[in-house]
Amino acid sequence: MSDPRAVPRSTPLPPPTKHQLALMIWVAVFPTLTVLNLLLGDLLAGLPGVLRTFILATAAVPIVIYGLMPRLHRLRAHILTAHRFVA
């Protein structure tokens, strides 16, 4: 017999709250920019600050949006789903 408290897997998760999304973005952006700065810092050192920022942002945005955010959304779903079945 199934547990009446168990939520079916087909139940969609709500979208992240503003606070969850802000944390997920920070977790993705900060390390990405840190690594890019370490890798490209010497190469970009002679450029004006705005151009340096433009290059770093142009490299970081696709990494964050296409690489890291989908993984963070899956991790969030895994955590929330695990808590649904435990509660």
DSSP file (Angstrom, degrees, kcal/mol; ACC not computed):
  #  RESIDUE AA STRUCTURE BP1 BP2  ACC     N-H-->O    O-->H-N    N-H-->O    O-->H-N    TCO  KAPPA ALPHA  PHI   PSI    X-CA   Y-CA   Z-CA
    1    1 A M              0   0    0      0, 0.0     2,-0.1     0, 0.0     0, 0.0   0.000 360.0 360.0 360.0 140.2    0.0    0.0    0.0
    2    2 A S        -     0   0    0      1,-0.1     3,-0.0     2,-0.0     0, 0.0  -0.410 360.0-104.5 -82.0 156.1    1.3    3.4   -0.9
    3    3 A D    >   -     0   0    0      1,-0.1     3,-1.4    -2,-0.1    -1,-0.1  -0.667  21.8-147.4 -77.4 121.6    2.1    6.1    1.7
    4    4 A P  T 3  S+     0   0    0      0, 0.0    -1,-0.1     0, 0.0    -2,-0.0   0.718  97.3  59.1 -65.7 -18.7   -0.7    8.8    1.5
    5    5 A R  T 3  S+     0   0    0      2,-0.1     2,-0.1    80,-0.1    82,-0.1   0.688  82.1 104.4 -81.2 -17.5    1.9   11.5    2.4
    6    6 A A    <   -     0   0    0     -3,-1.4    79,-0.1     1,-0.1    78,-0.0  -0.416  67.6-138.2 -68.9 136.4    4.0   10.7   -0.7
    7    7 A V        -     0   0    0     74,-0.1    -2,-0.1    -2,-0.1    -1,-0.1  -0.815  25.7-110.6 -94.3 130.9    3.7   13.3   -3.4
    8    8 A P    >   -     0   0    0      0, 0.0     3,-1.7     0, 0.0    -1,-0.1  -0.271  21.7-122.5 -59.6 147.4    3.5   11.8   -7.0
    9    9 A R  T 3  S+     0   0    0      1,-0.3    -2,-0.0    -3,-0.0    72,-0.0   0.752 108.3  66.4 -62.7 -24.3    6.6   12.4   -9.1
   10   10 A S  T 3  S+     0   0    0      2,-0.1    -1,-0.3     0, 0.0    -3,-0.0   0.600  72.1 109.2 -77.0  -8.6    4.5   14.1  -11.7
   11   11 A T  S <  S-     0   0    0     -3,-1.7     2,-0.0     1,-0.1    -4,-0.0  -0.552  73.3-128.1 -68.2 118.2    3.6   17.0   -9.4
   12   12 A P        -     0   0    0      0, 0.0    -1,-0.1     0, 0.0    -2,-0.1  -0.350  16.5-120.5 -70.3 148.0    5.5   19.9  -10.8
   13   13 A L        -     0   0    0      1,-0.1    64,-0.1    -2,-0.0    68,-0.0  -0.593  29.6-109.5 -81.6 147.6    7.8   21.9   -8.5
   14   14 A P        -     0   0    0      0, 0.0     3,-0.1     0, 0.0    -1,-0.1  -0.395  43.1 -93.9 -69.4 156.2    7.0   25.6   -8.0
   15   15 A P        -     0   0    0      0, 0.0     6,-0.0     0, 0.0     0, 0.0  -0.269  55.2 -82.9 -64.2 159.9    9.5   28.0   -9.6
   16   16 A P        -     0   0    0      0, 0.0    57,-0.0     0, 0.0     2,-0.0  -0.305  45.5-114.7 -63.6 147.8   12.3   29.2   -7.3
   17   17 A T     >  -     0   0    0      1,-0.1     4,-2.8    -3,-0.1     5,-0.2  -0.274  33.7-100.7 -70.3 168.6   11.5   32.1   -5.0
   18   18 A K  H  > S+     0   0    0      1,-0.2     4,-2.5     2,-0.2     5,-0.2   0.895 125.7  49.6 -57.9 -39.7   13.3   35.4   -5.6
   19   19 A H  H  > S+     0   0    0      2,-0.2     4,-2.2     1,-0.2    -1,-0.2   0.908 111.2  47.6 -69.4 -42.1   15.7   34.6   -2.8
   20   20 A Q  H  > S+     0   0    0      2,-0.2     4,-2.6     1,-0.2    -2,-0.2   0.926 114.0  47.9 -63.1 -44.1   16.4   31.0   -4.1
   21   21 A L  H  X S+     0   0    0     -4,-2.8     4,-2.7     2,-0.2     5,-0.2   0.904 110.1  51.8 -64.9 -41.4   17.0   32.4   -7.6
   22   22 A A  H  X S+     0   0    0     -4,-2.5     4,-2.4    -5,-0.2    -1,-0.2   0.921 112.1  46.7 -60.3 -43.5   19.3   35.1   -6.2
   23   23 A L  H  X S+     0   0    0     -4,-2.2     4,-2.8     2,-0.2    -2,-0.2   0.917 112.1  50.2 -64.8 -43.2   21.3   32.5   -4.3
   24   24 A M  H  X S+     0   0    0     -4,-2.6     4,-1.6     1,-0.2    -2,-0.2   0.912 111.7  48.1 -62.1 -42.2   21.5   30.2   -7.3
   25   25 A I  H  X S+     0   0    0     -4,-2.7     4,-3.4     2,-0.2     5,-0.3   0.923 112.6  48.3 -64.8 -43.9   22.7   33.1   -9.5
   26   26 A W  H  X S+     0   0    0     -4,-2.4     4,-2.2     1,-0.2    -2,-0.2   0.925 109.2  52.8 -61.9 -43.9   25.3   34.1   -7.0
   27   27 A V  H  < S+     0   0    0     -4,-2.8    -1,-0.2     1,-0.2    -2,-0.2   0.823 117.9  38.9 -61.7 -31.2   26.5   30.5   -6.6
   28   28 A A  H  X S+     0   0    0     -4,-1.6     4,-1.2    -5,-0.2    -2,-0.2   0.887 119.4  43.5 -84.2 -42.8   26.9   30.4  -10.4
   29   29 A V  H  X S+     0   0    0     -4,-3.4     4,-2.9     2,-0.2     5,-0.3   0.927 106.6  55.8 -75.5 -46.4   28.3   33.9  -11.1
   30   30 A F  H  X S+     0   0    0     -4,-2.2     4,-2.3    -5,-0.3     5,-0.2   0.935 112.6  39.7 -57.9 -52.4   30.9   34.4   -8.4
   31   31 A P  H  > S+     0   0    0      0, 0.0     4,-2.6     0, 0.0    -1,-0.2   0.879 115.3  54.2 -66.4 -33.1   33.0   31.3   -9.1
   32   32 A T  H  X S+     0   0    0     -4,-1.2     4,-2.6     2,-0.2    -2,-0.2   0.953 111.7  43.2 -63.4 -48.5   32.7   31.8  -12.9
   33   33 A L  H  X S+     0   0    0     -4,-2.9     4,-2.6     2,-0.2    -1,-0.2   0.876 113.0  53.6 -65.1 -36.5   33.9   35.3  -12.7
   34   34 A T  H  X S+     0   0    0     -4,-2.3     4,-2.2    -5,-0.3    -2,-0.2   0.944 111.9  43.9 -62.2 -47.9   36.7   34.3  -10.3
   35   35 A V  H  X S+     0   0    0     -4,-2.6     4,-2.7     2,-0.2     5,-0.2   0.924 114.2  49.8 -64.6 -44.5   37.9   31.6  -12.6
   36   36 A L  H  X S+     0   0    0     -4,-2.6     4,-3.1    -5,-0.2     5,-0.3   0.904 110.7  50.3 -62.1 -40.4   37.7   33.8  -15.7
   37   37 A N  H  X S+     0   0    0     -4,-2.6     4,-1.9     2,-0.2    -1,-0.2   0.907 112.1  47.5 -63.1 -40.7   39.6   36.6  -13.9
   38   38 A L  H  < S+     0   0    0     -4,-2.2     4,-0.3    -5,-0.2    -2,-0.2   0.899 118.9  40.5 -66.4 -39.4   42.3   34.1  -12.9
   39   39 A L  H  < S+     0   0    0     -4,-2.7     4,-0.2    -5,-0.2    -2,-0.2   0.878 131.2  23.4 -76.1 -38.6   42.5   32.7  -16.4
   40   40 A L  H  X S+     0   0    0     -4,-3.1     4,-2.4    -5,-0.2     5,-0.2   0.458  91.3 100.9-110.0  -3.7   42.2   35.9  -18.4
   41   41 A G  H  X S+     0   0    0     -4,-1.9     4,-0.7    -5,-0.3    -3,-0.1   0.890  87.2  43.1 -53.7 -48.3   43.4   38.6  -15.9
   42   42 A D  H >4 S+     0   0    0     -4,-0.3     3,-0.5     1,-0.2     4,-0.3   0.893 114.5  51.1 -66.0 -39.4   46.9   39.0  -17.3
   43   43 A L  H 34 S+     0   0    0      1,-0.2     3,-0.3    -4,-0.2    -1,-0.2   0.854 118.2  37.5 -65.6 -35.6   45.7   38.9  -20.9
   44   44 A L  H >< S+     0   0    0     -4,-2.4     3,-1.8     1,-0.2    -1,-0.2   0.426  86.7 102.9 -96.0  -0.2   43.1   41.6  -20.2
   45   45 A A  T << S+     0   0    0     -4,-0.7    -1,-0.2    -3,-0.5    -2,-0.1   0.812  79.3  51.0 -57.5 -35.1   45.2   43.7  -17.8
   46   46 A G  T 3  S+     0   0    0     -4,-0.3    -1,-0.3    -3,-0.3    -2,-0.1   0.534  92.2  95.7 -82.9  -4.7   46.0   46.4  -20.3
   47   47 A L  S <  S-     0   0    0     -3,-1.8    -3,-0.0     1,-0.1     5,-0.0  -0.494  86.4 -95.0 -85.8 154.4   42.4   47.0  -21.3
   48   48 A P     >  -     0   0    0      0, 0.0     4,-2.5     0, 0.0     5,-0.2  -0.322  39.9-110.6 -61.6 151.9   40.1   49.7  -19.9
   49   49 A G  H  > S+     0   0    0      1,-0.2     4,-2.6     2,-0.2     5,-0.2   0.853 115.3  51.6 -55.0 -42.3   37.9   48.5  -17.1
   50   50 A V  H  > S+     0   0    0      2,-0.2     4,-2.4     1,-0.2    -1,-0.2   0.913 112.1  46.0 -65.8 -41.7   34.7   48.8  -19.1
   51   51 A L  H  > S+     0   0    0      2,-0.2     4,-2.4    -3,-0.2    -2,-0.2   0.903 112.4  51.3 -66.7 -41.0   36.1   46.7  -22.0
   52   52 A R  H  X S+     0   0    0     -4,-2.5     4,-2.4     2,-0.2    -2,-0.2   0.922 111.7  47.2 -59.8 -45.4   37.5   44.2  -19.5
   53   53 A T  H  X S+     0   0    0     -4,-2.6     4,-2.9    -5,-0.2     5,-0.2   0.900 110.1  53.2 -63.5 -41.5   34.1   43.8  -17.8
   54   54 A F  H  X S+     0   0    0     -4,-2.4     4,-2.3     2,-0.2    -2,-0.2   0.916 110.9  46.3 -60.0 -44.6   32.4   43.5  -21.2
   55   55 A I  H  X S+     0   0    0     -4,-2.4     4,-1.8     2,-0.2    -2,-0.2   0.928 114.4  47.0 -65.4 -45.4   34.7   40.6  -22.2
   56   56 A L  H  X S+     0   0    0     -4,-2.4     4,-2.8     1,-0.2    -2,-0.2   0.916 114.1  47.2 -63.6 -43.0   34.3   38.9  -18.9
   57   57 A A  H  X S+     0   0    0     -4,-2.9     4,-2.6     1,-0.2    -1,-0.2   0.890 109.3  54.4 -65.7 -38.6   30.5   39.2  -18.9
   58   58 A T  H  < S+     0   0    0     -4,-2.3    -1,-0.2    -5,-0.2    -2,-0.2   0.854 115.6  39.4 -64.0 -34.7   30.3   38.0  -22.5
   59   59 A A  H  X S+     0   0    0     -4,-1.8     4,-1.0    -5,-0.2    -2,-0.2   0.862 117.7  48.8 -79.5 -37.9   32.2   34.9  -21.5
   60   60 A A  H  X S+     0   0    0     -4,-2.8     4,-2.8    -5,-0.2     5,-0.2   0.877  99.2  63.5 -74.5 -38.9   30.5   34.4  -18.2
   61   61 A V  H  X S+     0   0    0     -4,-2.6     4,-3.1     1,-0.2     5,-0.3   0.921 105.5  43.2 -58.9 -50.0   26.8   34.7  -19.2
   62   62 A P  H  >>S+     0   0    0      0, 0.0     4,-2.3     0, 0.0     5,-0.7   0.894 114.0  52.5 -63.5 -36.1   26.7   31.7  -21.5
   63   63 A I  I  X>S+     0   0    0     -4,-1.0     5,-1.8     3,-0.2     4,-1.2   0.936 116.3  39.7 -61.4 -45.4   28.6   29.6  -19.0
   64   64 A V  I  <>S+     0   0    0     -4,-2.8     5,-3.2     3,-0.2     4,-0.2   0.948 121.5  40.6 -69.8 -49.6   26.2   30.5  -16.3
   65   65 A I  I  <5S+     0   0    0     -4,-3.1    -2,-0.2    -5,-0.2    -1,-0.1   0.922 129.1  25.9 -70.2 -45.9   23.0   30.3  -18.3
   66   66 A Y  I  <5S+     0   0    0     -4,-2.3    -3,-0.2    -5,-0.3    -1,-0.2   0.727 133.5  29.3 -93.6 -23.0   23.6   27.2  -20.4
   67   67 A G  I  X<S+     0   0    0     -4,-1.2     4,-0.5    -5,-0.7    -3,-0.2   0.874 126.9  23.4-103.1 -50.7   26.1   25.4  -18.1
   68   68 A L  I  ><S+     0   0    0     -5,-1.8     4,-2.4    -4,-0.2     5,-0.2   0.885 112.0  58.2 -93.4 -41.7   25.6   26.1  -14.5
   69   69 A M  H  ><S+     0   0    0     -5,-3.2     4,-2.6     1,-0.2     5,-0.2   0.902 104.4  52.3 -62.5 -41.6   22.0   27.3  -14.0
   70   70 A P  H  > S+     0   0    0      0, 0.0     4,-2.1     0, 0.0    -1,-0.2   0.912 111.7  48.2 -59.6 -38.2   20.4   24.1  -15.4
   71   71 A R  H  X S+     0   0    0     -4,-0.5     4,-2.5     2,-0.2    -2,-0.2   0.901 111.6  49.3 -66.2 -40.0   22.5   22.0  -13.0
   72   72 A L  H  X S+     0   0    0     -4,-2.4     4,-2.5     2,-0.2    -1,-0.2   0.869 109.6  51.7 -68.1 -35.7   21.5   24.3  -10.1
   73   73 A H  H  X S+     0   0    0     -4,-2.6     4,-2.4     2,-0.2    -1,-0.2   0.906 111.2  47.8 -65.8 -40.4   17.8   24.0  -11.0
   74   74 A R  H  X S+     0   0    0     -4,-2.1     4,-2.6    -5,-0.2    -2,-0.2   0.909 111.7  50.2 -65.4 -41.0   18.2   20.1  -11.1
   75   75 A L  H  X S+     0   0    0     -4,-2.5     4,-2.6     2,-0.2    -2,-0.2   0.922 110.7  49.4 -62.4 -44.0   20.0   20.2   -7.8
   76   76 A R  H  X S+     0   0    0     -4,-2.5     4,-2.8     1,-0.2     5,-0.2   0.923 111.6  49.0 -59.9 -44.7   17.2   22.4   -6.3
   77   77 A A  H  X S+     0   0    0     -4,-2.4     4,-2.7     1,-0.2     5,-0.2   0.904 110.9  50.5 -62.5 -41.2   14.6   20.0   -7.6
   78   78 A H  H  X S+     0   0    0     -4,-2.6     4,-2.4     2,-0.2    -2,-0.2   0.926 112.5  46.5 -61.9 -45.1   16.4   17.0   -6.2
   79   79 A I  H  X S+     0   0    0     -4,-2.6     4,-1.9     2,-0.2    -2,-0.2   0.933 115.5  45.1 -64.2 -46.2   16.7   18.7   -2.8
   80   80 A L  H  X S+     0   0    0     -4,-2.8     4,-1.6     1,-0.2    -2,-0.2   0.892 113.9  49.4 -67.1 -38.7   13.0   19.7   -2.8
   81   81 A T  H  X S+     0   0    0     -4,-2.7     4,-1.6    -5,-0.2    -1,-0.2   0.904 109.3  52.0 -67.2 -41.0   11.8   16.3   -4.0
   82   82 A A  H  X S+     0   0    0     -4,-2.4     4,-1.1    -5,-0.2    -1,-0.2   0.897 110.4  48.6 -61.4 -40.4   13.9   14.5   -1.4
   83   83 A H  H  X S+     0   0    0     -4,-1.9     4,-2.1     1,-0.2    -1,-0.2   0.808 105.2  59.3 -71.2 -29.3   12.3   16.7    1.3
   84   84 A R  H  < S+     0   0    0     -4,-1.6    -1,-0.2     1,-0.2    -2,-0.2   0.903 109.5  42.7 -64.7 -40.1    8.8   16.0    0.0
   85   85 A F  H  < S+     0   0    0     -4,-1.6    -1,-0.2     1,-0.2    -2,-0.2   0.703 115.3  49.4 -81.9 -18.9    9.2   12.3    0.5
   86   86 A V  H  <        0   0    0     -4,-1.1    -2,-0.2     1,-0.2    -1,-0.2   0.848 360.0 360.0 -84.9 -37.5   10.9   12.6    3.9
   87   87 A A     <        0   0    0     -4,-2.1    -1,-0.2    -5,-0.1    -2,-0.1   0.481 360.0 360.0 -64.3 360.0    8.3   15.0    5.5
